[in-house]
């Protein structure tokens, strides 16, 4: 949940939803928000900016597939929480 599968889910969501997502030039694996499919589509709108002194160990976008644990938090439009997805980073000193 929220690991590499979250990145795959962002790509799947862009493909499934079509619309504006089909004309985006950026890689959908970096999408963090599920906006209107006709405009602007799914976008990279959220990020984590850790201190450059910290080492990034892992990171992902929390975007579970429908039916997976946590999908009740993200859902489909109208979203039960937000059209933005949680971005997380695991860091070490």
LUMNU-191213 format. One record per atom (N, C-alpha, C, O): atom name; residue number from 1; z negated, y, x negated; chain; residue in three letters. Coordinates in steps of 0.05 Angstrom, whole numbers. Atoms other than C-alpha are relative to their C-alpha. Example, Ala and Ser with C-alpha at 12.3 -4.5 7.8 and 13.67 -1.06 7.14 Angstrom:
+------+-----+--------+--------+--------+-------+------+
| atom |  nr |      z |      y |      x | kette | rest |
+------+-----+--------+--------+--------+-------+------+
|    N |   1 |      0 |    -24 |    -18 |     A |  ALA |
|   CA |   1 |   -156 |    -90 |   -246 |     A |  ALA |
|    C |   1 |      0 |     24 |    -18 |     A |  ALA |
|    O |   1 |    -13 |     24 |    -39 |     A |  ALA |
|    N |   2 |      1 |    -24 |     16 |     A |  SER |
|   CA |   2 |   -143 |    -21 |   -273 |     A |  SER |
|    C |   2 |    -14 |     22 |     15 |     A |  SER |
|    O |   2 |    -18 |     44 |      5 |     A |  SER |
+------+-----+--------+--------+--------+-------+------+
***
This chain:
+------+-----+--------+--------+--------+-------+------+
| atom |  nr |      z |      y |      x | kette | rest |
+------+-----+--------+--------+--------+-------+------+
|    N |   1 |      0 |    -24 |    -17 |     A |  UNK |
|   CA |   1 |      0 |      0 |      0 |     A |  UNK |
|    C |   1 |      0 |     25 |    -18 |     A |  UNK |
|    O |   1 |    -19 |     29 |    -33 |     A |  UNK |
|    N |   2 |     -1 |    -25 |     14 |     A |  UNK |
|   CA |   2 |     22 |     66 |    -30 |     A |  UNK |
|    C |   2 |      9 |     -2 |    -29 |     A |  UNK |
|    O |   2 |     12 |     18 |    -42 |     A |  UNK |
|    N |   3 |     -9 |      4 |     27 |     A |  UNK |
|   CA |   3 |     44 |     35 |    -96 |     A |  UNK |
|    C |   3 |     30 |      2 |     -2 |     A |  UNK |
|    O |   3 |     42 |     19 |     13 |     A |  UNK |
|    N |   4 |    -29 |     -1 |      2 |     A |  UNK |
|   CA |   4 |    116 |     22 |   -116 |     A |  UNK |
|    C |   4 |     14 |     -5 |     27 |     A |  UNK |
|    O |   4 |     36 |      5 |     31 |     A |  UNK |
|    N |   5 |    -11 |      4 |    -26 |     A |  UNK |
|   CA |   5 |    128 |     -1 |    -45 |     A |  UNK |
|    C |   5 |      4 |     26 |     15 |     A |  UNK |
|    O |   5 |     22 |     29 |     31 |     A |  UNK |
|    N |   6 |     -2 |    -26 |    -12 |     A |  UNK |
|   CA |   6 |    116 |     70 |    -23 |     A |  UNK |
|    C |   6 |     26 |     14 |     -8 |     A |  UNK |
|    O |   6 |     39 |     28 |      9 |     A |  UNK |
|    N |   7 |    -25 |    -11 |      9 |     A |  UNK |
|   CA |   7 |    175 |     92 |    -65 |     A |  UNK |
|    C |   7 |     24 |    -13 |     14 |     A |  UNK |
|    O |   7 |     43 |      1 |     22 |     A |  UNK |
|    N |   8 |    -21 |     14 |    -14 |     A |  UNK |
|   CA |   8 |    219 |     39 |    -34 |     A |  UNK |
|    C |   8 |      2 |      9 |     29 |     A |  UNK |
|    O |   8 |     24 |     12 |     40 |     A |  UNK |
|    N |   9 |      1 |     -8 |    -28 |     A |  UNK |
|   CA |   9 |    197 |     61 |     35 |     A |  UNK |
|    C |   9 |     13 |     27 |      3 |     A |  UNK |
|    O |   9 |     26 |     32 |     24 |     A |  UNK |
|    N |  10 |    -12 |    -27 |     -3 |     A |  UNK |
|   CA |  10 |    219 |    133 |     22 |     A |  UNK |
|    C |  10 |     31 |     -3 |      0 |     A |  UNK |
|    O |  10 |     44 |     11 |     15 |     A |  UNK |
|    N |  11 |    -29 |      5 |      1 |     A |  UNK |
|   CA |  11 |    289 |    107 |      5 |     A |  UNK |
|    C |  11 |      9 |    -12 |     27 |     A |  UNK |
|    O |  11 |     29 |     -4 |     38 |     A |  UNK |
|    N |  12 |     -7 |     12 |    -25 |     A |  UNK |
|   CA |  12 |    290 |     63 |     67 |     A |  UNK |
|    C |  12 |     -1 |     20 |     23 |     A |  UNK |
|    O |  12 |     17 |     20 |     40 |     A |  UNK |
|    N |  13 |      3 |    -20 |    -22 |     A |  UNK |
|   CA |  13 |    266 |    119 |    112 |     A |  UNK |
|    C |  13 |     24 |     19 |      0 |     A |  UNK |
|    O |  13 |     35 |     25 |     22 |     A |  UNK |
|    N |  14 |    -23 |    -18 |      1 |     A |  UNK |
|   CA |  14 |    322 |    165 |     88 |     A |  UNK |
|    C |  14 |     25 |    -14 |     11 |     A |  UNK |
|    O |  14 |     41 |     -2 |     26 |     A |  UNK |
|    N |  15 |    -23 |     15 |     -9 |     A |  UNK |
|   CA |  15 |    374 |    111 |    100 |     A |  UNK |
|    C |  15 |     -1 |     -6 |     30 |     A |  UNK |
|    O |  15 |     19 |     -2 |     44 |     A |  UNK |
|    N |  16 |      3 |      7 |    -28 |     A |  UNK |
|   CA |  16 |    347 |     90 |    168 |     A |  UNK |
|    C |  16 |      3 |     25 |     18 |     A |  UNK |
|    O |  16 |     15 |     23 |     39 |     A |  UNK |
|    N |  17 |      0 |    -23 |    -17 |     A |  UNK |
|   CA |  17 |    340 |    161 |    194 |     A |  UNK |
|    C |  17 |     26 |     15 |     -1 |     A |  UNK |
|    O |  17 |     33 |     30 |     17 |     A |  UNK |
|    N |  18 |    -26 |    -12 |      2 |     A |  UNK |
|   CA |  18 |    408 |    184 |    170 |     A |  UNK |
|    C |  18 |     -1 |     31 |      1 |     A |  UNK |
|    O |  18 |    -18 |     43 |    -11 |     A |  UNK |
|    N |  19 |      0 |    -28 |     -4 |     A |  UNK |
|   CA |  19 |    425 |    255 |    191 |     A |  UNK |
|    C |  19 |      3 |     15 |    -26 |     A |  UNK |
|    O |  19 |     20 |      8 |    -43 |     A |  UNK |
|    N |  20 |     -1 |    -17 |     24 |     A |  UNK |
|   CA |  20 |    413 |    308 |    137 |     A |  UNK |
|    C |  20 |     -6 |    -16 |    -25 |     A |  UNK |
|    O |  20 |      3 |     -8 |    -46 |     A |  UNK |
|    N |  21 |      7 |     17 |     24 |     A |  UNK |
|   CA |  21 |    385 |    254 |     91 |     A |  UNK |
|    C |  21 |     25 |    -11 |    -14 |     A |  UNK |
|    O |  21 |     24 |    -15 |    -38 |     A |  UNK |
|    N |  22 |    -24 |     12 |     12 |     A |  UNK |
|   CA |  22 |    456 |    227 |     80 |     A |  UNK |
|    C |  22 |     14 |     20 |    -18 |     A |  UNK |
|    O |  22 |     30 |     11 |    -35 |     A |  UNK |
|    N |  23 |    -14 |    -20 |     16 |     A |  UNK |
|   CA |  23 |    479 |    292 |     48 |     A |  UNK |
|    C |  23 |    -17 |     11 |    -23 |     A |  UNK |
|    O |  23 |     -8 |     28 |    -38 |     A |  UNK |
|    N |  24 |     18 |    -10 |     22 |     A |  UNK |
|   CA |  24 |    419 |    304 |      1 |     A |  UNK |
|    C |  24 |     11 |    -10 |    -27 |     A |  UNK |
|    O |  24 |     21 |    -32 |    -29 |     A |  UNK |
|    N |  25 |     -9 |      7 |     27 |     A |  UNK |
|   CA |  25 |    436 |    305 |    -73 |     A |  UNK |
|    C |  25 |    -23 |    -13 |    -17 |     A |  UNK |
|    O |  25 |    -17 |    -27 |    -36 |     A |  UNK |
|    N |  26 |     23 |     11 |     16 |     A |  UNK |
|   CA |  26 |    366 |    287 |    -98 |     A |  UNK |
|    C |  26 |     -6 |    -29 |      9 |     A |  UNK |
|    O |  26 |      2 |    -37 |     31 |     A |  UNK |
|    N |  27 |      7 |     27 |     -5 |     A |  UNK |
|   CA |  27 |    340 |    216 |   -101 |     A |  UNK |
|    C |  27 |    -22 |     -2 |     21 |     A |  UNK |
|    O |  27 |    -42 |     11 |     18 |     A |  UNK |
|    N |  28 |     20 |      2 |    -21 |     A |  UNK |
|   CA |  28 |    303 |    198 |    -37 |     A |  UNK |
|    C |  28 |    -26 |    -13 |     -8 |     A |  UNK |
|    O |  28 |    -46 |    -11 |      7 |     A |  UNK |
|    N |  29 |     25 |     12 |      9 |     A |  UNK |
|   CA |  29 |    251 |    160 |    -77 |     A |  UNK |
|    C |  29 |    -21 |     21 |     -6 |     A |  UNK |
|    O |  29 |    -45 |     14 |     -8 |     A |  UNK |
|    N |  30 |     19 |    -21 |      5 |     A |  UNK |
|   CA |  30 |    219 |    227 |    -91 |     A |  UNK |
|    C |  30 |     -8 |     16 |     26 |     A |  UNK |
|    O |  30 |    -23 |     35 |     24 |     A |  UNK |
|    N |  31 |      8 |    -13 |    -25 |     A |  UNK |
|   CA |  31 |    213 |    248 |    -17 |     A |  UNK |
|    C |  31 |    -29 |     -3 |      5 |     A |  UNK |
|    O |  31 |    -41 |    -24 |      0 |     A |  UNK |
|    N |  32 |     29 |      0 |     -7 |     A |  UNK |
|   CA |  32 |    143 |    266 |      5 |     A |  UNK |
|    C |  32 |     -5 |      9 |     28 |     A |  UNK |
|    O |  32 |    -28 |     10 |     37 |     A |  UNK |
|    N |  33 |      4 |    -11 |    -27 |     A |  UNK |
|   CA |  33 |    155 |    294 |     75 |     A |  UNK |
|    C |  33 |     23 |    -10 |     18 |     A |  UNK |
|    O |  33 |     46 |    -12 |      9 |     A |  UNK |
|    N |  34 |    -19 |     10 |    -20 |     A |  UNK |
|   CA |  34 |    190 |    267 |    137 |     A |  UNK |
|    C |  34 |      5 |     21 |     21 |     A |  UNK |
|    O |  34 |     -6 |     21 |     43 |     A |  UNK |
|    N |  35 |     -7 |    -22 |    -18 |     A |  UNK |
|   CA |  35 |    220 |    329 |    169 |     A |  UNK |
|    C |  35 |     23 |     -9 |     18 |     A |  UNK |
|    O |  35 |     33 |    -31 |     16 |     A |  UNK |
|    N |  36 |    -21 |      6 |    -20 |     A |  UNK |
|   CA |  36 |    272 |    332 |    225 |     A |  UNK |
|    C |  36 |     25 |    -12 |    -13 |     A |  UNK |
|    O |  36 |     34 |     -3 |    -34 |     A |  UNK |
|    N |  37 |    -22 |     15 |     12 |     A |  UNK |
|   CA |  37 |    329 |    284 |    212 |     A |  UNK |
|    C |  37 |     26 |     15 |     -1 |     A |  UNK |
|    O |  37 |     43 |     10 |    -18 |     A |  UNK |
|    N |  38 |    -26 |    -15 |      0 |     A |  UNK |
|   CA |  38 |    385 |    333 |    229 |     A |  UNK |
|    C |  38 |     -2 |     23 |    -19 |     A |  UNK |
|    O |  38 |     18 |     30 |    -32 |     A |  UNK |
|    N |  39 |      3 |    -22 |     20 |     A |  UNK |
|   CA |  39 |    357 |    390 |    187 |     A |  UNK |
|    C |  39 |    -30 |      5 |     -2 |     A |  UNK |
|    O |  39 |    -43 |      9 |     19 |     A |  UNK |
|    N |  40 |    -12 |      3 |     26 |     A |  UNK |
|   CA |  40 |    327 |    393 |    136 |     A |  UNK |
|    C |  40 |      1 |    -29 |    -10 |     A |  UNK |
|    O |  40 |     12 |    -34 |    -31 |     A |  UNK |
|    N |  41 |      2 |     27 |      9 |     A |  UNK |
|   CA |  41 |    314 |    318 |    132 |     A |  UNK |
|    C |  41 |    -25 |     -5 |    -17 |     A |  UNK |
|    O |  41 |    -43 |     13 |    -18 |     A |  UNK |
|    N |  42 |     23 |      6 |     17 |     A |  UNK |
|   CA |  42 |    264 |    284 |     86 |     A |  UNK |
|    C |  42 |      3 |     14 |    -27 |     A |  UNK |
|    O |  42 |     24 |     14 |    -39 |     A |  UNK |
|    N |  43 |     -1 |    -16 |     24 |     A |  UNK |
|   CA |  43 |    246 |    326 |     26 |     A |  UNK |
|    C |  43 |    -24 |     -5 |    -19 |     A |  UNK |
|    O |  43 |    -44 |    -17 |    -10 |     A |  UNK |
|    N |  44 |     23 |      0 |     18 |     A |  UNK |
|   CA |  44 |    202 |    329 |    -36 |     A |  UNK |
|    C |  44 |    -13 |     27 |      3 |     A |  UNK |
|    O |  44 |     -4 |     47 |     -8 |     A |  UNK |
|    N |  45 |     14 |    -25 |     -6 |     A |  UNK |
|   CA |  45 |    153 |    381 |    -13 |     A |  UNK |
|    C |  45 |    -29 |      0 |    -11 |     A |  UNK |
|    O |  45 |    -41 |     22 |    -13 |     A |  UNK |
|    N |  46 |     28 |      2 |      9 |     A |  UNK |
|   CA |  46 |     86 |    357 |    -41 |     A |  UNK |
|    C |  46 |     -1 |    -13 |    -27 |     A |  UNK |
|    O |  46 |     16 |    -30 |    -34 |     A |  UNK |
|    N |  47 |      3 |     12 |     27 |     A |  UNK |
|   CA |  47 |     63 |    340 |   -111 |     A |  UNK |
|    C |  47 |    -28 |      4 |    -10 |     A |  UNK |
|    O |  47 |    -44 |     19 |      1 |     A |  UNK |
|    N |  48 |     26 |     -2 |     14 |     A |  UNK |
|   CA |  48 |      3 |    331 |   -156 |     A |  UNK |
|    C |  48 |      7 |     11 |    -28 |     A |  UNK |
|    O |  48 |     26 |      1 |    -41 |     A |  UNK |
|    N |  49 |     -5 |    -12 |     26 |     A |  UNK |
|   CA |  49 |      0 |    373 |   -219 |     A |  UNK |
|    C |  49 |    -25 |     -3 |    -17 |     A |  UNK |
|    O |  49 |    -42 |     15 |    -18 |     A |  UNK |
|    N |  50 |     24 |      4 |     16 |     A |  UNK |
|   CA |  50 |    -52 |    343 |   -266 |     A |  UNK |
|    C |  50 |      1 |     16 |    -26 |     A |  UNK |
|    O |  50 |     22 |     25 |    -35 |     A |  UNK |
|    N |  51 |      2 |    -14 |     26 |     A |  UNK |
|   CA |  51 |    -76 |    377 |   -330 |     A |  UNK |
|    C |  51 |     16 |    -16 |    -21 |     A |  UNK |
|    O |  51 |     17 |    -40 |    -20 |     A |  UNK |
|    N |  52 |    -16 |     13 |     20 |     A |  UNK |
|   CA |  52 |    -31 |    362 |   -389 |     A |  UNK |
|    C |  52 |    -17 |    -16 |    -20 |     A |  UNK |
|    O |  52 |     -7 |    -32 |    -35 |     A |  UNK |
|    N |  53 |     19 |     15 |     17 |     A |  UNK |
|   CA |  53 |    -93 |    335 |   -425 |     A |  UNK |
|    C |  53 |     -6 |    -28 |     11 |     A |  UNK |
|    O |  53 |    -17 |    -45 |     -2 |     A |  UNK |
|    N |  54 |      5 |     26 |    -13 |     A |  UNK |
|   CA |  54 |    -96 |    276 |   -376 |     A |  UNK |
|    C |  54 |     24 |    -18 |     -2 |     A |  UNK |
|    O |  54 |     47 |     -8 |     -1 |     A |  UNK |
|    N |  55 |    -21 |     20 |      2 |     A |  UNK |
|   CA |  55 |    -55 |    213 |   -383 |     A |  UNK |
|    C |  55 |      5 |    -12 |     28 |     A |  UNK |
|    O |  55 |    -14 |    -21 |     41 |     A |  UNK |
|    N |  56 |     -7 |     11 |    -26 |     A |  UNK |
|   CA |  56 |    -19 |    191 |   -320 |     A |  UNK |
|    C |  56 |      3 |    -30 |     -3 |     A |  UNK |
|    O |  56 |     19 |    -40 |    -19 |     A |  UNK |
|    N |  57 |      0 |     29 |      1 |     A |  UNK |
|   CA |  57 |    -32 |    117 |   -308 |     A |  UNK |
|    C |  57 |     18 |    -11 |     23 |     A |  UNK |
|    O |  57 |     33 |    -31 |     18 |     A |  UNK |
|    N |  58 |    -16 |      9 |    -23 |     A |  UNK |
|   CA |  58 |      1 |    109 |   -239 |     A |  UNK |
|    C |  58 |      3 |     23 |     19 |     A |  UNK |
|    O |  58 |    -14 |     42 |     19 |     A |  UNK |
|    N |  59 |     -4 |    -20 |    -20 |     A |  UNK |
|   CA |  59 |     28 |    151 |   -183 |     A |  UNK |
|    C |  59 |     18 |    -11 |     22 |     A |  UNK |
|    O |  59 |     34 |    -29 |     17 |     A |  UNK |
|    N |  60 |    -17 |      9 |    -22 |     A |  UNK |
|   CA |  60 |     61 |    142 |   -115 |     A |  UNK |
|    C |  60 |     -3 |     19 |     23 |     A |  UNK |
|    O |  60 |    -19 |     37 |     24 |     A |  UNK |
|    N |  61 |      1 |    -13 |    -25 |     A |  UNK |
|   CA |  61 |     74 |    169 |    -47 |     A |  UNK |
|    C |  61 |    -10 |    -20 |     20 |     A |  UNK |
|    O |  61 |      1 |    -42 |     22 |     A |  UNK |
|    N |  62 |     10 |     19 |    -21 |     A |  UNK |
|   CA |  62 |     34 |    137 |     10 |     A |  UNK |
|    C |  62 |     19 |      2 |     24 |     A |  UNK |
|    O |  62 |     17 |     20 |     40 |     A |  UNK |
|    N |  63 |    -19 |      1 |    -22 |     A |  UNK |
|   CA |  63 |     90 |    118 |     57 |     A |  UNK |
|    C |  63 |      4 |    -29 |      8 |     A |  UNK |
|    O |  63 |     25 |    -41 |      1 |     A |  UNK |
|    N |  64 |     -2 |     29 |     -6 |     A |  UNK |
|   CA |  64 |     77 |     48 |     85 |     A |  UNK |
|    C |  64 |     22 |     -6 |     21 |     A |  UNK |
|    O |  64 |     28 |     11 |     37 |     A |  UNK |
|    N |  65 |    -20 |      9 |    -20 |     A |  UNK |
|   CA |  65 |    129 |      9 |    124 |     A |  UNK |
|    C |  65 |    -15 |     -3 |     27 |     A |  UNK |
|    O |  65 |    -39 |     -8 |     27 |     A |  UNK |
|    N |  66 |     12 |      5 |    -26 |     A |  UNK |
|   CA |  66 |    117 |      3 |    199 |     A |  UNK |
|    C |  66 |    -12 |    -28 |      1 |     A |  UNK |
|    O |  66 |      1 |    -47 |     -8 |     A |  UNK |
|    N |  67 |     14 |     26 |     -2 |     A |  UNK |
|   CA |  67 |     67 |    -53 |    212 |     A |  UNK |
|    C |  67 |    -18 |     -6 |    -24 |     A |  UNK |
|    O |  67 |    -35 |    -24 |    -22 |     A |  UNK |
|    N |  68 |     17 |      4 |     23 |     A |  UNK |
|   CA |  68 |     36 |    -49 |    142 |     A |  UNK |
|    C |  68 |    -26 |     15 |      4 |     A |  UNK |
|    O |  68 |    -27 |     34 |     20 |     A |  UNK |
|    N |  69 |     25 |    -15 |     -2 |     A |  UNK |
|   CA |  69 |    -37 |    -28 |    135 |     A |  UNK |
|    C |  69 |      4 |     29 |     -8 |     A |  UNK |
|    O |  69 |     17 |     36 |    -28 |     A |  UNK |
|    N |  70 |     -3 |    -29 |      5 |     A |  UNK |
|   CA |  70 |    -40 |     48 |    138 |     A |  UNK |
|    C |  70 |     23 |     12 |     15 |     A |  UNK |
|    O |  70 |     24 |     37 |     17 |     A |  UNK |
|    N |  71 |    -23 |    -12 |    -14 |     A |  UNK |
|   CA |  71 |     24 |     56 |    178 |     A |  UNK |
|    C |  71 |     -8 |     14 |     25 |     A |  UNK |
|    O |  71 |      7 |     31 |     36 |     A |  UNK |
|    N |  72 |     10 |    -14 |    -24 |     A |  UNK |
|   CA |  72 |    -17 |     77 |    238 |     A |  UNK |
|    C |  72 |     -7 |     29 |     -6 |     A |  UNK |
|    O |  72 |    -10 |     45 |     12 |     A |  UNK |
|    N |  73 |      7 |    -27 |      8 |     A |  UNK |
|   CA |  73 |    -34 |    139 |    198 |     A |  UNK |
|    C |  73 |     25 |     18 |     -4 |     A |  UNK |
|    O |  73 |     24 |     42 |      0 |     A |  UNK |
|    N |  74 |    -24 |    -15 |      5 |     A |  UNK |
|   CA |  74 |     38 |    159 |    183 |     A |  UNK |
|    C |  74 |     19 |     -2 |     24 |     A |  UNK |
|    O |  74 |     28 |     18 |     34 |     A |  UNK |
|    N |  75 |    -15 |      5 |    -24 |     A |  UNK |
|   CA |  75 |     77 |    128 |    241 |     A |  UNK |
|    C |  75 |     28 |     12 |      0 |     A |  UNK |
|    O |  75 |     40 |     17 |    -22 |     A |  UNK |
|    N |  76 |    -26 |    -12 |     -4 |     A |  UNK |
|   CA |  76 |    142 |    157 |    268 |     A |  UNK |
|    C |  76 |     -4 |     24 |     19 |     A |  UNK |
|    O |  76 |    -25 |     26 |     32 |     A |  UNK |
|    N |  77 |      2 |    -24 |    -16 |     A |  UNK |
|   CA |  77 |    156 |    222 |    304 |     A |  UNK |
|    C |  77 |     -6 |     -7 |     29 |     A |  UNK |
|    O |  77 |      7 |    -25 |     40 |     A |  UNK |
|    N |  78 |     18 |    -21 |     10 |     A |  UNK |
|   CA |  78 |    113 |    249 |    337 |     A |  UNK |
|    C |  78 |    -22 |    -13 |    -17 |     A |  UNK |
|    O |  78 |    -35 |    -33 |     -9 |     A |  UNK |
|    N |  79 |     18 |     12 |     20 |     A |  UNK |
|   CA |  79 |     69 |    234 |    276 |     A |  UNK |
|    C |  79 |    -29 |      2 |      9 |     A |  UNK |
|    O |  79 |    -38 |     23 |     19 |     A |  UNK |
|    N |  80 |     29 |     -1 |     -7 |     A |  UNK |
|   CA |  80 |     -4 |    215 |    288 |     A |  UNK |
|    C |  80 |    -16 |     18 |    -18 |     A |  UNK |
|    O |  80 |    -39 |     26 |    -11 |     A |  UNK |
|    N |  81 |     16 |    -17 |     18 |     A |  UNK |
|   CA |  81 |    -26 |    256 |    228 |     A |  UNK |
|    C |  81 |     17 |     24 |     -9 |     A |  UNK |
|    O |  81 |     11 |     47 |     -1 |     A |  UNK |
|    N |  82 |    -16 |    -22 |     11 |     A |  UNK |
|   CA |  82 |     27 |    298 |    192 |     A |  UNK |
|    C |  82 |     27 |    -10 |     -8 |     A |  UNK |
|    O |  82 |     31 |    -34 |    -12 |     A |  UNK |
|    N |  83 |    -26 |      8 |     10 |     A |  UNK |
|   CA |  83 |    100 |    298 |    172 |     A |  UNK |
|    C |  83 |      1 |     -1 |    -31 |     A |  UNK |
|    O |  83 |     21 |     -9 |    -43 |     A |  UNK |
|    N |  84 |      3 |      2 |     29 |     A |  UNK |
|   CA |  84 |     76 |    304 |     99 |     A |  UNK |
|    C |  84 |    -14 |    -27 |     -6 |     A |  UNK |
|    O |  84 |    -30 |    -37 |      9 |     A |  UNK |
|    N |  85 |     12 |     25 |     10 |     A |  UNK |
|   CA |  85 |     57 |    241 |     60 |     A |  UNK |
|    C |  85 |    -18 |      6 |    -23 |     A |  UNK |
|    O |  85 |    -14 |     25 |    -39 |     A |  UNK |
|    N |  86 |     19 |     -4 |     22 |     A |  UNK |
|   CA |  86 |     -1 |    235 |     12 |     A |  UNK |
|    C |  86 |     13 |     -8 |    -26 |     A |  UNK |
|    O |  86 |     25 |    -29 |    -29 |     A |  UNK |
|    N |  87 |     -9 |      5 |     27 |     A |  UNK |
|   CA |  87 |     18 |    239 |    -61 |     A |  UNK |
|    C |  87 |    -26 |     -4 |    -17 |     A |  UNK |
|    O |  87 |    -44 |     12 |    -17 |     A |  UNK |
|    N |  88 |     24 |      5 |     17 |     A |  UNK |
|   CA |  88 |    -32 |    207 |   -109 |     A |  UNK |
|    C |  88 |      7 |     -6 |    -28 |     A |  UNK |
|    O |  88 |     29 |    -16 |    -34 |     A |  UNK |
|    N |  89 |     -3 |      5 |     29 |     A |  UNK |
|   CA |  89 |    -40 |    202 |   -184 |     A |  UNK |
|    C |  89 |    -26 |    -11 |    -11 |     A |  UNK |
|    O |  89 |    -47 |      0 |     -5 |     A |  UNK |
|    N |  90 |     23 |     12 |     14 |     A |  UNK |
|   CA |  90 |    -87 |    158 |   -224 |     A |  UNK |
|    C |  90 |      2 |     10 |    -28 |     A |  UNK |
|    O |  90 |     22 |      5 |    -42 |     A |  UNK |
|    N |  91 |     -1 |    -11 |     27 |     A |  UNK |
|   CA |  91 |   -105 |    193 |   -289 |     A |  UNK |
|    C |  91 |    -24 |    -10 |    -17 |     A |  UNK |
|    O |  91 |    -44 |    -20 |     -6 |     A |  UNK |
|    N |  92 |     21 |      7 |     19 |     A |  UNK |
|   CA |  92 |   -146 |    177 |   -351 |     A |  UNK |
|    C |  92 |     -2 |     23 |    -20 |     A |  UNK |
|    O |  92 |     17 |     38 |    -25 |     A |  UNK |
|    N |  93 |      3 |    -20 |     20 |     A |  UNK |
|   CA |  93 |   -175 |    223 |   -403 |     A |  UNK |
|    C |  93 |      8 |    -10 |    -27 |     A |  UNK |
|    O |  93 |      7 |      5 |    -47 |     A |  UNK |
+------+-----+--------+--------+--------+-------+------+
***
